[in-house]
Amino acid sequence: MIKLIMSDMDGTLLDENGQLPQGFADIIRKLQERNVLFAPCSGRQYYSLLDTFKGFEDDFLFLAENGTMVQYHGRELFSSVMNKKLGLKALTETREIPGLYEVYCGKKGAYILRDEFTEAFQSELNKYYTHAEVVDSFDHIEDEMIKASFFDEQGRAGESIYPLLKKYRGPFQVATSSDYWVDMMRFDINKGIAIQQVQKKLHISPMECAAFGDYMNDAEMMSSVYYSFAMENAHPKIKELARFTTASNKEHGVLQGIQKLIDDGLCG
């Protein structure tokens, strides 16, 4: 029986307007009645997830920043801290290229450079980082680095950013999280590894877990659960990895998938 259900956010749980689908609270109530734990599993900042799920702060397990920060009942379950010196070096790789922006992701918040602070970038940043501070330099931030993120305003991150960061693969993991964003974390962490740590701590097996995803940073998540669902709008490789499919995020596919698991008697 399924005890834990995880879902990516953008392109997965959230609709095309970035909103929770109608009927979400009803589905969560059904899961709670069956003692099934729900977990947002996202590249978004932990504080951003709290804002999205107001009223559920004490009910959900939060796997934020692509698994580098995991919180449960308001406490850190575990985190994955980067080598700060090397992370700062990586953040300089795109500095001189117009239209590319960098985010230092720490435990306390996110940090962006003052000379890159534009209205367009701020608008994009607000989708994922509700706790953000503008700084003159990344060098003197007193916050552990858990992720470095890079944004391409033209939506060509796989071509403009990813090739510049490939040389850091090994000490770090470099992954495209959308056409606009590339994320860099420690080599030994991703959504899948975070899920495995959660499974171990909560004594839950992969057969007791379901997950929904759409993009390449969800690949390891697909491999860490038995009931892996790809959205209809998912990247082709995610569809290959997943055991099951569901409708697109526009059609509230996550809710449809969960309802089917409930109807099939697999929850609780």
C-alpha positions as CSV (number, residue, x, y, z in Angstrom):
1,M,0.0,0.0,0.0
2,I,1.2,3.5,-0.8
3,K,2.2,5.6,2.2
4,L,4.0,8.5,0.5
5,I,3.2,10.5,-2.6
6,M,5.6,13.0,-4.0
7,S,5.0,15.6,-6.8
8,D,7.1,18.0,-8.7
9,M,5.6,21.5,-8.9
10,D,6.1,23.4,-12.2
11,G,4.7,21.6,-15.2
12,T,3.4,18.9,-12.9
13,L,1.2,19.8,-10.0
14,L,0.7,23.4,-10.8
15,D,-1.5,24.4,-13.8
16,E,-0.4,26.5,-16.7
17,N,-0.9,29.7,-14.6
18,G,1.3,28.4,-11.8
19,Q,-1.6,27.7,-9.5
20,L,-2.7,24.7,-7.5
21,P,-5.4,22.8,-9.3
22,Q,-9.0,23.1,-8.2
23,G,-9.8,20.1,-6.0
24,F,-6.3,19.9,-4.5
25,A,-7.5,20.3,-0.9
26,D,-10.2,17.6,-1.4
27,I,-7.5,15.1,-2.7
28,I,-5.3,15.9,0.3
29,R,-8.2,15.3,2.7
30,K,-8.7,11.8,1.1
31,L,-5.0,11.0,1.5
32,Q,-5.0,12.1,5.1
33,E,-8.0,9.9,5.8
34,R,-5.9,7.0,4.5
35,N,-2.7,8.1,6.4
36,V,-0.9,8.9,3.2
37,L,1.8,11.6,3.4
38,F,2.1,14.1,0.6
39,A,5.4,15.7,-0.3
40,P,6.1,18.6,-2.7
41,C,9.4,17.7,-4.4
42,S,10.7,20.7,-6.2
43,G,13.6,22.9,-7.3
44,R,11.7,25.7,-5.6
45,Q,12.9,27.2,-2.3
46,Y,11.5,25.8,0.9
47,Y,10.0,29.2,1.8
48,S,8.4,29.4,-1.6
49,L,6.8,26.0,-1.0
50,L,5.5,27.1,2.4
51,D,3.8,30.1,0.7
52,T,2.2,27.9,-1.9
53,F,0.9,25.4,0.6
54,K,-0.4,27.8,3.3
55,G,-2.5,25.8,5.7
56,F,-0.6,22.6,5.1
57,E,2.8,23.6,6.6
58,D,2.6,21.0,9.3
59,D,1.0,18.3,7.2
60,F,3.4,17.9,4.3
61,L,7.0,16.7,3.9
62,F,8.9,19.3,1.9
63,L,11.7,18.3,-0.5
64,A,13.0,21.7,-1.7
65,E,15.8,22.9,-3.9
66,N,15.9,19.6,-5.8
67,G,16.3,17.6,-2.6
68,T,19.1,19.6,-1.1
69,M,16.8,20.8,1.8
70,V,14.2,18.5,3.3
71,Q,11.9,19.8,6.1
72,Y,9.2,18.0,8.0
73,H,7.1,19.5,10.8
74,G,9.1,22.7,10.5
75,R,12.4,21.0,11.2
76,E,15.3,20.1,8.9
77,L,15.3,16.4,8.3
78,F,18.5,16.8,6.3
79,S,20.4,19.0,3.9
80,S,23.2,18.8,1.4
81,V,25.8,21.6,1.6
82,M,28.1,22.5,-1.4
83,N,31.8,23.3,-1.4
84,K,31.4,27.0,-1.1
85,K,34.7,28.0,-2.7
86,L,34.0,25.9,-5.8
87,G,30.4,26.9,-5.9
88,L,31.4,30.6,-6.0
89,K,33.8,29.9,-8.8
90,A,31.0,28.3,-10.8
91,L,28.7,31.3,-10.2
92,T,31.2,33.5,-12.2
93,E,31.0,31.4,-15.3
94,T,28.0,33.2,-16.8
95,R,28.6,36.6,-15.3
96,E,29.7,38.4,-18.4
97,I,27.1,37.0,-20.8
98,P,24.0,39.2,-21.4
99,G,20.7,37.7,-20.5
100,L,22.1,35.1,-18.1
101,Y,21.6,35.4,-14.3
102,E,22.9,33.6,-11.2
103,V,21.3,32.8,-7.9
104,Y,23.2,31.7,-4.7
105,C,20.8,29.4,-2.9
106,G,21.4,29.1,0.8
107,K,19.6,27.6,3.8
108,K,18.4,31.0,5.0
109,G,17.4,32.4,1.6
110,A,18.4,33.2,-1.9
111,Y,20.8,35.9,-3.1
112,I,21.1,37.8,-6.3
113,L,23.6,40.4,-7.5
114,R,22.6,44.0,-7.4
115,D,24.0,44.7,-10.9
116,E,21.8,41.9,-12.3
117,F,18.7,43.1,-10.5
118,T,16.2,43.8,-13.3
119,E,12.4,43.8,-13.2
120,A,12.2,40.9,-15.6
121,F,14.6,38.8,-13.6
122,Q,12.8,39.7,-10.3
123,S,9.5,38.6,-11.8
124,E,10.9,35.2,-12.7
125,L,12.7,34.9,-9.4
126,N,9.5,35.5,-7.4
127,K,8.0,32.3,-8.8
128,Y,10.6,30.2,-7.0
129,Y,12.3,32.2,-4.3
130,T,10.1,34.2,-1.9
131,H,13.0,34.8,0.5
132,A,15.6,36.6,-1.7
133,E,18.1,39.3,-0.9
134,V,20.0,41.6,-3.3
135,V,23.7,41.7,-2.5
136,D,26.8,43.5,-4.0
137,S,28.8,40.3,-4.1
138,F,28.4,36.6,-3.4
139,D,31.7,36.4,-1.6
140,H,30.7,37.5,1.8
141,I,27.3,35.8,2.3
142,E,27.1,34.2,5.7
143,D,24.9,31.3,4.6
144,E,25.7,27.8,3.6
145,M,25.3,27.1,-0.1
146,I,23.0,24.3,-1.0
147,K,22.4,25.0,-4.7
148,A,23.5,27.4,-7.4
149,S,20.9,28.3,-10.1
150,F,21.4,29.9,-13.5
151,F,18.7,31.5,-15.5
152,D,18.5,32.3,-19.3
153,E,15.9,34.9,-20.1
154,Q,15.7,33.5,-23.7
155,G,14.7,30.0,-22.6
156,R,17.9,28.4,-24.1
157,A,19.5,27.3,-20.9
158,G,20.5,23.9,-22.3
159,E,22.5,25.6,-25.0
160,S,23.7,28.8,-23.3
161,I,24.4,27.7,-19.7
162,Y,24.7,23.9,-19.5
163,P,27.9,23.7,-21.7
164,L,29.7,26.3,-19.6
165,L,29.0,24.3,-16.4
166,K,29.8,20.8,-17.7
167,K,33.4,21.0,-16.4
168,Y,32.0,21.1,-12.8
169,R,30.3,17.7,-13.2
170,G,32.0,15.4,-10.8
171,P,32.3,17.5,-7.7
172,F,28.8,18.9,-8.6
173,Q,25.8,17.6,-10.3
174,V,24.5,19.9,-13.2
175,A,20.9,19.5,-14.3
176,T,18.5,21.4,-16.5
177,S,15.3,22.0,-14.6
178,S,13.5,23.7,-17.4
179,D,14.3,25.5,-20.7
180,Y,15.2,28.6,-18.6
181,W,17.0,27.2,-15.6
182,V,20.1,25.1,-14.8
183,D,20.7,23.9,-11.3
184,M,24.0,22.8,-9.7
185,M,24.1,20.8,-6.5
186,R,26.5,18.4,-4.8
187,F,27.4,15.3,-6.8
188,D,25.7,13.0,-4.2
189,I,22.3,14.7,-4.1
190,N,19.3,14.9,-6.3
191,K,15.5,14.4,-5.8
192,G,16.0,10.6,-6.0
193,I,18.7,10.4,-3.4
194,A,16.7,12.8,-1.1
195,I,13.7,10.4,-1.5
196,Q,15.8,7.4,-0.6
197,Q,17.0,9.2,2.5
198,V,13.4,10.0,3.4
199,Q,12.4,6.3,2.8
200,K,15.1,5.2,5.1
201,K,14.3,7.7,7.9
202,L,10.6,7.0,7.7
203,H,10.9,3.3,7.1
204,I,9.0,3.4,3.8
205,S,9.9,1.2,0.8
206,P,9.9,2.2,-2.8
207,M,6.9,0.0,-3.3
208,E,5.0,2.2,-0.9
209,C,5.8,5.4,-2.8
210,A,4.4,7.2,-5.8
211,A,5.8,10.2,-7.6
212,F,4.8,12.6,-10.4
213,G,7.2,14.5,-12.6
214,D,7.7,16.1,-16.0
215,Y,11.3,17.2,-16.5
216,M,14.9,15.9,-16.5
217,N,15.5,16.9,-12.9
218,D,12.8,14.4,-12.0
219,A,14.6,11.5,-13.6
220,E,16.1,10.1,-10.4
221,M,12.8,10.5,-8.6
222,M,11.2,8.2,-11.2
223,S,13.8,5.6,-10.3
224,S,13.3,5.8,-6.6
225,V,9.6,4.8,-6.4
226,Y,7.6,2.0,-7.9
227,Y,4.5,4.1,-8.8
228,S,6.3,6.6,-11.1
229,F,4.0,8.8,-13.2
230,A,5.0,11.0,-16.1
231,M,2.7,13.8,-17.1
232,E,1.3,13.9,-20.6
233,N,3.4,17.1,-21.1
234,A,6.6,15.5,-19.8
235,H,9.9,15.3,-21.5
236,P,10.1,12.2,-23.7
237,K,12.9,10.7,-21.5
238,I,10.8,11.1,-18.4
239,K,8.0,9.2,-20.1
240,E,10.5,6.4,-20.9
241,L,11.5,6.2,-17.3
242,A,8.1,6.3,-15.7
243,R,6.0,3.1,-15.3
244,F,2.7,5.1,-15.6
245,T,1.4,8.2,-17.3
246,T,-1.3,10.7,-16.4
247,A,-2.9,13.7,-18.0
248,S,-1.1,17.0,-18.4
249,N,-0.7,19.6,-15.7
250,K,-3.3,21.7,-17.6
251,E,-5.8,18.8,-17.0
252,H,-4.8,18.4,-13.4
253,G,-3.1,15.1,-14.1
254,V,-1.6,14.7,-10.6
255,L,-5.0,14.8,-9.0
256,Q,-6.3,12.3,-11.6
257,G,-3.4,10.0,-10.9
258,I,-3.9,10.2,-7.2
259,Q,-7.6,9.6,-7.5
260,K,-6.9,6.5,-9.6
261,L,-4.5,5.1,-7.0
262,I,-7.3,5.7,-4.4
263,D,-9.9,4.1,-6.5
264,D,-7.7,1.1,-7.1
265,G,-7.3,0.6,-3.4
266,L,-3.6,1.3,-3.3
267,C,-3.5,4.1,-0.8
268,G,-3.5,3.6,3.0
